[in-house]
Amino acid sequence: MFPDYQIGDVVRLRKPHPCGGYEWKIIRLGADIGLECLTCQRRVMLSRRDLAHRMKAFVKRAQDEVPSS
Ligand SMILES: [Zn+2]
């Protein structure tokens, strides 16, 4: 199964962008996932399959607060 991505999640990829950055923010969800490089702000689109293969870990989840009750 693919991870449950959300807009605003930050992910770390296995290989660095040419700019040297590893971390990307998810900016668009659909058949393809839009990612923005946190280092150079360049945007790319990846299929869910490609992202699942290239992603190493979540750095930050958009909704990571613990339920309060
Ligand atoms: Zn970059």
N, CA, C, O and the ligand as a Tripos MOL2 file, in Angstrom:
@<TRIPOS>MOLECULE
protein
  277   275    70     0     0
PROTEIN
NO_CHARGES

@<TRIPOS>ATOM
      1 N           0.8410   -1.1980    0.0000 N.3       1 MET1
      2 CA          0.0000    0.0000    0.0000 C.3       1 MET1
      3 C           0.8790    1.2520    0.0000 C.2       1 MET1
      4 O           2.0010    1.2420    0.5050 O.2       1 MET1
      5 N           0.3460    2.3190   -0.5730 N.am      2 PHE2
      6 CA          1.0850    3.5660   -0.5880 C.3       2 PHE2
      7 C           0.8110    4.3310    0.7010 C.2       2 PHE2
      8 O          -0.2600    4.2050    1.2940 O.2       2 PHE2
      9 N           1.7880    5.1220    1.1260 N.am      3 PRO3
     10 CA          1.5530    5.9700    2.3030 C.3       3 PRO3
     11 C           0.3980    6.9360    2.0550 C.2       3 PRO3
     12 O           0.0670    7.2580    0.9140 O.2       3 PRO3
     13 N          -0.1940    7.3830    3.1330 N.am      4 ASP4
     14 CA         -1.3120    8.3180    3.0680 C.3       4 ASP4
     15 C          -0.7600    9.7430    3.0860 C.2       4 ASP4
     16 O          -0.6480   10.3650    4.1420 O.2       4 ASP4
     17 N          -0.4200   10.2440    1.9080 N.am      5 TYR5
     18 CA          0.1820   11.5730    1.8240 C.3       5 TYR5
     19 C          -0.8430   12.6510    2.1090 C.2       5 TYR5
     20 O          -2.0360   12.4830    1.8530 O.2       5 TYR5
     21 N          -0.3550   13.7690    2.6470 N.am      6 GLN6
     22 CA         -1.2040   14.9400    2.8480 C.3       6 GLN6
     23 C          -0.4400   16.1710    2.3980 C.2       6 GLN6
     24 O           0.7870   16.2210    2.4690 O.2       6 GLN6
     25 N          -1.1960   17.1760    1.9270 N.am      7 ILE7
     26 CA         -0.5890   18.4510    1.5670 C.3       7 ILE7
     27 C           0.1360   19.0050    2.7930 C.2       7 ILE7
     28 O          -0.4200   19.0440    3.8910 O.2       7 ILE7
     29 N           1.3750   19.4280    2.5930 N.am      8 GLY8
     30 CA          2.1390   19.9930    3.6990 C.3       8 GLY8
     31 C           3.0980   19.0130    4.3460 C.2       8 GLY8
     32 O           3.9710   19.4150    5.1150 O.2       8 GLY8
     33 N           2.9450   17.7230    4.0420 N.am      9 ASP9
     34 CA          3.9190   16.7470    4.5430 C.3       9 ASP9
     35 C           5.2960   17.0610    3.9540 C.2       9 ASP9
     36 O           5.4000   17.5210    2.8170 O.2       9 ASP9
     37 N           6.3290   16.8140    4.7190 N.am     10 VAL10
     38 CA          7.6970   16.9620    4.2180 C.3      10 VAL10
     39 C           8.3210   15.5720    4.1830 C.2      10 VAL10
     40 O           8.2870   14.8330    5.1670 O.2      10 VAL10
     41 N           8.8910   15.2340    3.0290 N.am     11 VAL11
     42 CA          9.4630   13.9020    2.8630 C.3      11 VAL11
     43 C          10.9410   14.0030    2.5010 C.2      11 VAL11
     44 O          11.3950   15.0000    1.9400 O.2      11 VAL11
     45 N          11.6730   12.9580    2.8330 N.am     12 ARG12
     46 CA         13.0900   12.8650    2.4820 C.3      12 ARG12
     47 C          13.2280   11.7920    1.4150 C.2      12 ARG12
     48 O          12.7260   10.6790    1.5720 O.2      12 ARG12
     49 N          13.9080   12.1290    0.3350 N.am     13 LEU13
     50 CA         14.1130   11.1680   -0.7490 C.3      13 LEU13
     51 C          15.4800   10.5010   -0.6330 C.2      13 LEU13
     52 O          16.3840   10.9980    0.0390 O.2      13 LEU13
     53 N          15.6000    9.3620   -1.3080 N.am     14 ARG14
     54 CA         16.8420    8.5840   -1.2160 C.3      14 ARG14
     55 C          18.0070    9.2790   -1.8990 C.2      14 ARG14
     56 O          19.1460    9.1920   -1.4420 O.2      14 ARG14
     57 N          17.7140    9.9800   -3.0110 N.am     15 LYS15
     58 CA         18.7780   10.6580   -3.7500 C.3      15 LYS15
     59 C          18.5620   12.1630   -3.6920 C.2      15 LYS15
     60 O          17.4230   12.6300   -3.7170 O.2      15 LYS15
     61 N          19.6470   12.9230   -3.6130 N.am     16 PRO16
     62 CA         19.4910   14.3790   -3.5280 C.3      16 PRO16
     63 C          19.1080   14.9990   -4.8640 C.2      16 PRO16
     64 O          19.4440   14.4840   -5.9300 O.2      16 PRO16
     65 N          18.3980   16.1120   -4.7790 N.am     17 HIS17
     66 CA         18.1480   16.9540   -5.9500 C.3      17 HIS17
     67 C          19.5000   17.5040   -6.4100 C.2      17 HIS17
     68 O          20.4300   17.5760   -5.6060 O.2      17 HIS17
     69 N          19.6360   17.8960   -7.6850 N.am     18 PRO18
     70 CA         20.9010   18.5040   -8.1350 C.3      18 PRO18
     71 C          21.3460   19.6910   -7.2740 C.2      18 PRO18
     72 O          22.5380   19.9920   -7.2120 O.2      18 PRO18
     73 N          20.4120   20.3580   -6.6170 N.am     19 CYS19
     74 CA         20.7780   21.4910   -5.7610 C.3      19 CYS19
     75 C          21.3860   21.0300   -4.4390 C.2      19 CYS19
     76 O          21.9320   21.8400   -3.6900 O.2      19 CYS19
     77 N          21.2930   19.7290   -4.1500 N.am     20 GLY20
     78 CA         21.8580   19.2090   -2.9090 C.3      20 GLY20
     79 C          20.8280   18.9160   -1.8390 C.2      20 GLY20
     80 O          21.1530   18.3350   -0.8030 O.2      20 GLY20
     81 N          19.5600   19.3210   -2.0850 N.am     21 GLY21
     82 CA         18.5330   19.1170   -1.0730 C.3      21 GLY21
     83 C          17.9260   17.7210   -1.1140 C.2      21 GLY21
     84 O          17.7790   17.1240   -2.1800 O.2      21 GLY21
     85 N          17.5840   17.2190    0.0430 N.am     22 TYR22
     86 CA         16.9210   15.9180    0.1410 C.3      22 TYR22
     87 C          15.4520   16.0470    0.5170 C.2      22 TYR22
     88 O          14.6850   15.1000    0.3420 O.2      22 TYR22
     89 N          15.0540   17.2030    1.0290 N.am     23 GLU23
     90 CA         13.7150   17.3110    1.6050 C.3      23 GLU23
     91 C          12.7620   18.0600    0.6850 C.2      23 GLU23
     92 O          13.1040   19.0860    0.0970 O.2      23 GLU23
     93 N          11.5550   17.5140    0.5790 N.am     24 TRP24
     94 CA         10.5390   18.0380   -0.3250 C.3      24 TRP24
     95 C           9.2190   18.1730    0.4110 C.2      24 TRP24
     96 O           8.8840   17.3500    1.2630 O.2      24 TRP24
     97 N           8.4760   19.2120    0.0780 N.am     25 LYS25
     98 CA          7.1450   19.4050    0.6460 C.3      25 LYS25
     99 C           6.0980   18.9930   -0.3760 C.2      25 LYS25
    100 O           6.2210   19.3040   -1.5610 O.2      25 LYS25
    101 N           5.0780   18.2980    0.0800 N.am     26 ILE26
    102 CA          3.9930   17.8930   -0.8070 C.3      26 ILE26
    103 C           3.0440   19.0740   -1.0030 C.2      26 ILE26
    104 O           2.4860   19.6040   -0.0420 O.2      26 ILE26
    105 N           2.8730   19.4740   -2.2550 N.am     27 ILE27
    106 CA          2.0630   20.6640   -2.5510 C.3      27 ILE27
    107 C           0.8450   20.3410   -3.3920 C.2      27 ILE27
    108 O          -0.0190   21.2000   -3.5710 O.2      27 ILE27
    109 N           0.7510   19.1350   -3.9120 N.am     28 ARG28
    110 CA         -0.3960   18.7890   -4.7410 C.3      28 ARG28
    111 C          -0.6310   17.2890   -4.6640 C.2      28 ARG28
    112 O           0.3120   16.5010   -4.7270 O.2      28 ARG28
    113 N          -1.8850   16.9010   -4.5280 N.am     29 LEU29
    114 CA         -2.2400   15.4900   -4.5010 C.3      29 LEU29
    115 C          -3.1940   15.1830   -5.6410 C.2      29 LEU29
    116 O          -4.1010   15.9640   -5.9290 O.2      29 LEU29
    117 N          -2.9920   14.0680   -6.2750 N.am     30 GLY30
    118 CA         -3.8580   13.6490   -7.3670 C.3      30 GLY30
    119 C          -3.3370   12.3380   -7.8860 C.2      30 GLY30
    120 O          -2.7440   11.5640   -7.1340 O.2      30 GLY30
    121 N          -3.5460   12.0710   -9.1610 N.am     31 ALA31
    122 CA         -2.9550   10.8710   -9.7530 C.3      31 ALA31
    123 C          -1.4390   10.9680   -9.6350 C.2      31 ALA31
    124 O          -0.7540    9.9690   -9.4170 O.2      31 ALA31
    125 N          -0.9220   12.1990   -9.7850 N.am     32 ASP32
    126 CA          0.4870   12.4630   -9.5250 C.3      32 ASP32
    127 C           0.6080   13.3500   -8.2970 C.2      32 ASP32
    128 O          -0.3220   14.0680   -7.9300 O.2      32 ASP32
    129 N           1.7720   13.2840   -7.6720 N.am     33 ILE33
    130 CA          2.0360   14.0600   -6.4600 C.3      33 ILE33
    131 C           2.9690   15.2140   -6.8210 C.2      33 ILE33
    132 O           4.0160   15.0020   -7.4330 O.2      33 ILE33
    133 N           2.5930   16.4230   -6.4470 N.am     34 GLY34
    134 CA          3.4480   17.5910   -6.6690 C.3      34 GLY34
    135 C           4.3360   17.8100   -5.4660 C.2      34 GLY34
    136 O           3.8780   17.8010   -4.3240 O.2      34 GLY34
    137 N           5.6290   18.0080   -5.7420 N.am     35 LEU35
    138 CA          6.6050   18.2120   -4.6770 C.3      35 LEU35
    139 C           7.3750   19.4940   -4.9270 C.2      35 LEU35
    140 O           7.6880   19.8330   -6.0690 O.2      35 LEU35
    141 N           7.6810   20.2110   -3.8410 N.am     36 GLU36
    142 CA          8.5070   21.4080   -3.9470 C.3      36 GLU36
    143 C           9.7760   21.1890   -3.1420 C.2      36 GLU36
    144 O           9.7220   20.8620   -1.9570 O.2      36 GLU36
    145 N          10.9250   21.3730   -3.7970 N.am     37 CYS37
    146 CA         12.2160   21.2150   -3.1190 C.3      37 CYS37
    147 C          12.3510   22.3140   -2.0580 C.2      37 CYS37
    148 O          12.1800   23.4960   -2.3570 O.2      37 CYS37
    149 N          12.6600   21.9160   -0.8200 N.am     38 LEU38
    150 CA         12.7720   22.9020    0.2610 C.3      38 LEU38
    151 C          14.0420   23.7290    0.1370 C.2      38 LEU38
    152 O          14.1600   24.7810    0.7650 O.2      38 LEU38
    153 N          14.9910   23.2650   -0.6660 N.am     39 THR39
    154 CA         16.2630   23.9760   -0.7870 C.3      39 THR39
    155 C          16.2320   25.0170   -1.9040 C.2      39 THR39
    156 O          16.6870   26.1460   -1.7210 O.2      39 THR39
    157 N          15.6840   24.6260   -3.0780 N.am     40 CYS40
    158 CA         15.7160   25.5500   -4.2180 C.3      40 CYS40
    159 C          14.3200   25.9560   -4.6910 C.2      40 CYS40
    160 O          14.1930   26.7520   -5.6210 O.2      40 CYS40
    161 N          13.2720   25.4190   -4.0620 N.am     41 GLN41
    162 CA         11.8810   25.7610   -4.3820 C.3      41 GLN41
    163 C          11.4470   25.3220   -5.7900 C.2      41 GLN41
    164 O          10.3990   25.7490   -6.2750 O.2      41 GLN41
    165 N          12.2300   24.4910   -6.4310 N.am     42 ARG42
    166 CA         11.7940   23.9780   -7.7290 C.3      42 ARG42
    167 C          10.6970   22.9420   -7.5030 C.2      42 ARG42
    168 O          10.6980   22.2200   -6.5060 O.2      42 ARG42
    169 N           9.7640   22.8850   -8.4470 N.am     43 ARG43
    170 CA          8.6410   21.9590   -8.2980 C.3      43 ARG43
    171 C           8.7150   20.8370   -9.3180 C.2      43 ARG43
    172 O           9.1040   21.0460  -10.4670 O.2      43 ARG43
    173 N           8.3390   19.6490   -8.8820 N.am     44 VAL44
    174 CA          8.3060   18.4950   -9.7810 C.3      44 VAL44
    175 C           7.0180   17.7170   -9.5230 C.2      44 VAL44
    176 O           6.3660   17.8840   -8.4930 O.2      44 VAL44
    177 N           6.6710   16.8630  -10.4850 N.am     45 MET45
    178 CA          5.5390   15.9650  -10.3180 C.3      45 MET45
    179 C           6.0570   14.5330  -10.3950 C.2      45 MET45
    180 O           6.8520   14.1890  -11.2700 O.2      45 MET45
    181 N           5.5950   13.7140   -9.4730 N.am     46 LEU46
    182 CA          5.9590   12.2980   -9.4920 C.3      46 LEU46
    183 C           4.6880   11.4810   -9.3770 C.2      46 LEU46
    184 O           3.7390   11.8910   -8.7080 O.2      46 LEU46
    185 N           4.6650   10.3240  -10.0280 N.am     47 SER47
    186 CA          3.5390    9.4220   -9.8290 C.3      47 SER47
    187 C           3.6290    8.8700   -8.4090 C.2      47 SER47
    188 O           4.7000    8.8720   -7.8030 O.2      47 SER47
    189 N           2.5150    8.4060   -7.8890 N.am     48 ARG48
    190 CA          2.5330    7.8260   -6.5340 C.3      48 ARG48
    191 C           3.5140    6.6700   -6.4520 C.2      48 ARG48
    192 O           4.1820    6.4860   -5.4350 O.2      48 ARG48
    193 N           3.6010    5.8890   -7.5270 N.am     49 ARG49
    194 CA          4.5210    4.7560   -7.5350 C.3      49 ARG49
    195 C           5.9700    5.2460   -7.4570 C.2      49 ARG49
    196 O           6.7650    4.7280   -6.6730 O.2      49 ARG49
    197 N           6.3060    6.2560   -8.2810 N.am     50 ASP50
    198 CA          7.6690    6.7800   -8.2610 C.3      50 ASP50
    199 C           8.0190    7.3480   -6.8930 C.2      50 ASP50
    200 O           9.1050    7.1080   -6.3650 O.2      50 ASP50
    201 N           7.0860    8.1010   -6.3300 N.am     51 LEU51
    202 CA          7.3720    8.7020   -5.0300 C.3      51 LEU51
    203 C           7.5690    7.6140   -3.9720 C.2      51 LEU51
    204 O           8.4680    7.7180   -3.1370 O.2      51 LEU51
    205 N           6.7360    6.5750   -4.0030 N.am     52 ALA52
    206 CA          6.8690    5.5020   -3.0140 C.3      52 ALA52
    207 C           8.2390    4.8420   -3.1270 C.2      52 ALA52
    208 O           8.8280    4.4410   -2.1230 O.2      52 ALA52
    209 N           8.7390    4.7330   -4.3490 N.am     53 HIS53
    210 CA         10.0510    4.1180   -4.5420 C.3      53 HIS53
    211 C          11.1860    5.0320   -4.1240 C.2      53 HIS53
    212 O          12.2000    4.5780   -3.5930 O.2      53 HIS53
    213 N          11.0090    6.3360   -4.3690 N.am     54 ARG54
    214 CA         12.1210    7.2740   -4.1290 C.3      54 ARG54
    215 C          12.1520    7.8080   -2.7040 C.2      54 ARG54
    216 O          13.1840    8.2910   -2.2370 O.2      54 ARG54
    217 N          11.0380    7.7200   -2.0290 N.am     55 MET55
    218 CA         10.9500    8.3060   -0.7010 C.3      55 MET55
    219 C          11.6550    7.4420    0.3370 C.2      55 MET55
    220 O          11.5450    6.2160    0.3230 O.2      55 MET55
    221 N          12.3660    8.0900    1.2200 N.am     56 LYS56
    222 CA         13.0400    7.3650    2.2990 C.3      56 LYS56
    223 C          12.2350    7.4260    3.5880 C.2      56 LYS56
    224 O          12.0780    6.4150    4.2720 O.2      56 LYS56
    225 N          11.7300    8.5960    3.9190 N.am     57 ALA57
    226 CA         10.9990    8.7460    5.1780 C.3      57 ALA57
    227 C          10.2060   10.0400    5.1840 C.2      57 ALA57
    228 O          10.4810   10.9570    4.4100 O.2      57 ALA57
    229 N           9.2210   10.1030    6.0640 N.am     58 PHE58
    230 CA          8.5610   11.3710    6.3380 C.3      58 PHE58
    231 C           9.4350   12.1570    7.3010 C.2      58 PHE58
    232 O           9.9260   11.6160    8.2910 O.2      58 PHE58
    233 N           9.6270   13.4310    7.0050 N.am     59 VAL59
    234 CA         10.3690   14.3080    7.9080 C.3      59 VAL59
    235 C           9.3870   14.9670    8.8660 C.2      59 VAL59
    236 O           9.6530   15.0970   10.0610 O.2      59 VAL59
    237 N           8.2490   15.3780    8.3200 N.am     60 LYS60
    238 CA          7.2300   16.0520    9.1270 C.3      60 LYS60
    239 C           5.8770   15.7480    8.5120 C.2      60 LYS60
    240 O           5.7250   15.7700    7.2910 O.2      60 LYS60
    241 N           4.9090   15.4670    9.3420 N.am     61 ARG61
    242 CA          3.5570   15.2670    8.8520 C.3      61 ARG61
    243 C           2.7730   16.5520    9.0140 C.2      61 ARG61
    244 O           2.9500   17.2870    9.9860 O.2      61 ARG61
    245 N           1.8980   16.8180    8.0450 N.am     62 ALA62
    246 CA          1.1000   18.0370    8.1150 C.3      62 ALA62
    247 C           0.2160   18.0300    9.3560 C.2      62 ALA62
    248 O          -0.0120   19.0650    9.9830 O.2      62 ALA62
    249 N          -0.2760   16.8420    9.6970 N.am     63 GLN63
    250 CA         -1.1390   16.7290   10.8790 C.3      63 GLN63
    251 C          -0.5030   15.7210   11.8140 C.2      63 GLN63
    252 O          -0.7960   14.5260   11.7670 O.2      63 GLN63
    253 N           0.3770   16.2310   12.6640 N.am     64 ASP64
    254 CA          1.0710   15.3070   13.5680 C.3      64 ASP64
    255 C           0.7850   15.5970   15.0320 C.2      64 ASP64
    256 O           1.4440   15.0610   15.9230 O.2      64 ASP64
    257 N          -0.2050   16.4530   15.2720 N.am     65 GLU65
    258 CA         -0.5410   16.7040   16.6620 C.3      65 GLU65
    259 C          -1.2990   15.5190   17.2410 C.2      65 GLU65
    260 O          -2.0610   14.8480   16.5450 O.2      65 GLU65
    261 N          -1.0790   15.2760   18.5130 N.am     66 VAL66
    262 CA         -1.7410   14.1690   19.1860 C.3      66 VAL66
    263 C          -3.1460   14.6070   19.5730 C.2      66 VAL66
    264 O          -3.3280   15.7080   20.0920 O.2      66 VAL66
    265 N          -4.1410   13.7630   19.3290 N.am     67 PRO67
    266 CA         -5.5060   14.1220   19.7700 C.3      67 PRO67
    267 C          -5.5080   14.4520   21.2600 C.2      67 PRO67
    268 O          -4.8480   13.7890   22.0590 O.2      67 PRO67
    269 N          -6.2650   15.4940   21.6170 N.am     68 SER68
    270 CA         -6.1510   16.0130   22.9760 C.3      68 SER68
    271 C          -7.0640   15.3230   23.9750 C.2      68 SER68
    272 O          -6.9460   15.5550   25.1790 O.2      68 SER68
    273 N          -7.9630   14.4870   23.5030 N.am     69 SER69
    274 CA         -8.8660   13.8740   24.4940 C.3      69 SER69
    275 C          -9.0300   12.3920   24.2880 C.2      69 SER69
    276 O          -9.7560   11.7410   25.0400 O.2      69 SER69
    277 ZN         16.3770   21.5170   -5.1810 Zn       70 ZN70
@<TRIPOS>BOND
     1     1     2 1
     2     2     3 1
     3     3     4 2
     4     3     5 am
     5     5     6 1
     6     6     7 1
     7     7     8 2
     8     7     9 am
     9     9    10 1
    10    10    11 1
    11    11    12 2
    12    11    13 am
    13    13    14 1
    14    14    15 1
    15    15    16 2
    16    15    17 am
    17    17    18 1
    18    18    19 1
    19    19    20 2
    20    19    21 am
    21    21    22 1
    22    22    23 1
    23    23    24 2
    24    23    25 am
    25    25    26 1
    26    26    27 1
    27    27    28 2
    28    27    29 am
    29    29    30 1
    30    30    31 1
    31    31    32 2
    32    31    33 am
    33    33    34 1
    34    34    35 1
    35    35    36 2
    36    35    37 am
    37    37    38 1
    38    38    39 1
    39    39    40 2
    40    39    41 am
    41    41    42 1
    42    42    43 1
    43    43    44 2
    44    43    45 am
    45    45    46 1
    46    46    47 1
    47    47    48 2
    48    47    49 am
    49    49    50 1
    50    50    51 1
    51    51    52 2
    52    51    53 am
    53    53    54 1
    54    54    55 1
    55    55    56 2
    56    55    57 am
    57    57    58 1
    58    58    59 1
    59    59    60 2
    60    59    61 am
    61    61    62 1
    62    62    63 1
    63    63    64 2
    64    63    65 am
    65    65    66 1
    66    66    67 1
    67    67    68 2
    68    67    69 am
    69    69    70 1
    70    70    71 1
    71    71    72 2
    72    71    73 am
    73    73    74 1
    74    74    75 1
    75    75    76 2
    76    75    77 am
    77    77    78 1
    78    78    79 1
    79    79    80 2
    80    79    81 am
    81    81    82 1
    82    82    83 1
    83    83    84 2
    84    83    85 am
    85    85    86 1
    86    86    87 1
    87    87    88 2
    88    87    89 am
    89    89    90 1
    90    90    91 1
    91    91    92 2
    92    91    93 am
    93    93    94 1
    94    94    95 1
    95    95    96 2
    96    95    97 am
    97    97    98 1
    98    98    99 1
    99    99   100 2
   100    99   101 am
   101   101   102 1
   102   102   103 1
   103   103   104 2
   104   103   105 am
   105   105   106 1
   106   106   107 1
   107   107   108 2
   108   107   109 am
   109   109   110 1
   110   110   111 1
   111   111   112 2
   112   111   113 am
   113   113   114 1
   114   114   115 1
   115   115   116 2
   116   115   117 am
   117   117   118 1
   118   118   119 1
   119   119   120 2
   120   119   121 am
   121   121   122 1
   122   122   123 1
   123   123   124 2
   124   123   125 am
   125   125   126 1
   126   126   127 1
   127   127   128 2
   128   127   129 am
   129   129   130 1
   130   130   131 1
   131   131   132 2
   132   131   133 am
   133   133   134 1
   134   134   135 1
   135   135   136 2
   136   135   137 am
   137   137   138 1
   138   138   139 1
   139   139   140 2
   140   139   141 am
   141   141   142 1
   142   142   143 1
   143   143   144 2
   144   143   145 am
   145   145   146 1
   146   146   147 1
   147   147   148 2
   148   147   149 am
   149   149   150 1
   150   150   151 1
   151   151   152 2
   152   151   153 am
   153   153   154 1
   154   154   155 1
   155   155   156 2
   156   155   157 am
   157   157   158 1
   158   158   159 1
   159   159   160 2
   160   159   161 am
   161   161   162 1
   162   162   163 1
   163   163   164 2
   164   163   165 am
   165   165   166 1
   166   166   167 1
   167   167   168 2
   168   167   169 am
   169   169   170 1
   170   170   171 1
   171   171   172 2
   172   171   173 am
   173   173   174 1
   174   174   175 1
   175   175   176 2
   176   175   177 am
   177   177   178 1
   178   178   179 1
   179   179   180 2
   180   179   181 am
   181   181   182 1
   182   182   183 1
   183   183   184 2
   184   183   185 am
   185   185   186 1
   186   186   187 1
   187   187   188 2
   188   187   189 am
   189   189   190 1
   190   190   191 1
   191   191   192 2
   192   191   193 am
   193   193   194 1
   194   194   195 1
   195   195   196 2
   196   195   197 am
   197   197   198 1
   198   198   199 1
   199   199   200 2
   200   199   201 am
   201   201   202 1
   202   202   203 1
   203   203   204 2
   204   203   205 am
   205   205   206 1
   206   206   207 1
   207   207   208 2
   208   207   209 am
   209   209   210 1
   210   210   211 1
   211   211   212 2
   212   211   213 am
   213   213   214 1
   214   214   215 1
   215   215   216 2
   216   215   217 am
   217   217   218 1
   218   218   219 1
   219   219   220 2
   220   219   221 am
   221   221   222 1
   222   222   223 1
   223   223   224 2
   224   223   225 am
   225   225   226 1
   226   226   227 1
   227   227   228 2
   228   227   229 am
   229   229   230 1
   230   230   231 1
   231   231   232 2
   232   231   233 am
   233   233   234 1
   234   234   235 1
   235   235   236 2
   236   235   237 am
   237   237   238 1
   238   238   239 1
   239   239   240 2
   240   239   241 am
   241   241   242 1
   242   242   243 1
   243   243   244 2
   244   243   245 am
   245   245   246 1
   246   246   247 1
   247   247   248 2
   248   247   249 am
   249   249   250 1
   250   250   251 1
   251   251   252 2
   252   251   253 am
   253   253   254 1
   254   254   255 1
   255   255   256 2
   256   255   257 am
   257   257   258 1
   258   258   259 1
   259   259   260 2
   260   259   261 am
   261   261   262 1
   262   262   263 1
   263   263   264 2
   264   263   265 am
   265   265   266 1
   266   266   267 1
   267   267   268 2
   268   267   269 am
   269   269   270 1
   270   270   271 1
   271   271   272 2
   272   271   273 am
   273   273   274 1
   274   274   275 1
   275   275   276 2
@<TRIPOS>SUBSTRUCTURE
     1 MET1         2 RESIDUE 1 A MET
     2 PHE2         6 RESIDUE 1 A PHE
     3 PRO3        10 RESIDUE 1 A PRO
     4 ASP4        14 RESIDUE 1 A ASP
     5 TYR5        18 RESIDUE 1 A TYR
     6 GLN6        22 RESIDUE 1 A GLN
     7 ILE7        26 RESIDUE 1 A ILE
     8 GLY8        30 RESIDUE 1 A GLY
     9 ASP9        34 RESIDUE 1 A ASP
    10 VAL10       38 RESIDUE 1 A VAL
    11 VAL11       42 RESIDUE 1 A VAL
    12 ARG12       46 RESIDUE 1 A ARG
    13 LEU13       50 RESIDUE 1 A LEU
    14 ARG14       54 RESIDUE 1 A ARG
    15 LYS15       58 RESIDUE 1 A LYS
    16 PRO16       62 RESIDUE 1 A PRO
    17 HIS17       66 RESIDUE 1 A HIS
    18 PRO18       70 RESIDUE 1 A PRO
    19 CYS19       74 RESIDUE 1 A CYS
    20 GLY20       78 RESIDUE 1 A GLY
    21 GLY21       82 RESIDUE 1 A GLY
    22 TYR22       86 RESIDUE 1 A TYR
    23 GLU23       90 RESIDUE 1 A GLU
    24 TRP24       94 RESIDUE 1 A TRP
    25 LYS25       98 RESIDUE 1 A LYS
    26 ILE26      102 RESIDUE 1 A ILE
    27 ILE27      106 RESIDUE 1 A ILE
    28 ARG28      110 RESIDUE 1 A ARG
    29 LEU29      114 RESIDUE 1 A LEU
    30 GLY30      118 RESIDUE 1 A GLY
    31 ALA31      122 RESIDUE 1 A ALA
    32 ASP32      126 RESIDUE 1 A ASP
    33 ILE33      130 RESIDUE 1 A ILE
    34 GLY34      134 RESIDUE 1 A GLY
    35 LEU35      138 RESIDUE 1 A LEU
    36 GLU36      142 RESIDUE 1 A GLU
    37 CYS37      146 RESIDUE 1 A CYS
    38 LEU38      150 RESIDUE 1 A LEU
    39 THR39      154 RESIDUE 1 A THR
    40 CYS40      158 RESIDUE 1 A CYS
    41 GLN41      162 RESIDUE 1 A GLN
    42 ARG42      166 RESIDUE 1 A ARG
    43 ARG43      170 RESIDUE 1 A ARG
    44 VAL44      174 RESIDUE 1 A VAL
    45 MET45      178 RESIDUE 1 A MET
    46 LEU46      182 RESIDUE 1 A LEU
    47 SER47      186 RESIDUE 1 A SER
    48 ARG48      190 RESIDUE 1 A ARG
    49 ARG49      194 RESIDUE 1 A ARG
    50 ASP50      198 RESIDUE 1 A ASP
    51 LEU51      202 RESIDUE 1 A LEU
    52 ALA52      206 RESIDUE 1 A ALA
    53 HIS53      210 RESIDUE 1 A HIS
    54 ARG54      214 RESIDUE 1 A ARG
    55 MET55      218 RESIDUE 1 A MET
    56 LYS56      222 RESIDUE 1 A LYS
    57 ALA57      226 RESIDUE 1 A ALA
    58 PHE58      230 RESIDUE 1 A PHE
    59 VAL59      234 RESIDUE 1 A VAL
    60 LYS60      238 RESIDUE 1 A LYS
    61 ARG61      242 RESIDUE 1 A ARG
    62 ALA62      246 RESIDUE 1 A ALA
    63 GLN63      250 RESIDUE 1 A GLN
    64 ASP64      254 RESIDUE 1 A ASP
    65 GLU65      258 RESIDUE 1 A GLU
    66 VAL66      262 RESIDUE 1 A VAL
    67 PRO67      266 RESIDUE 1 A PRO
    68 SER68      270 RESIDUE 1 A SER
    69 SER69      274 RESIDUE 1 A SER
    70 ZN70       277 GROUP 0 **** ****
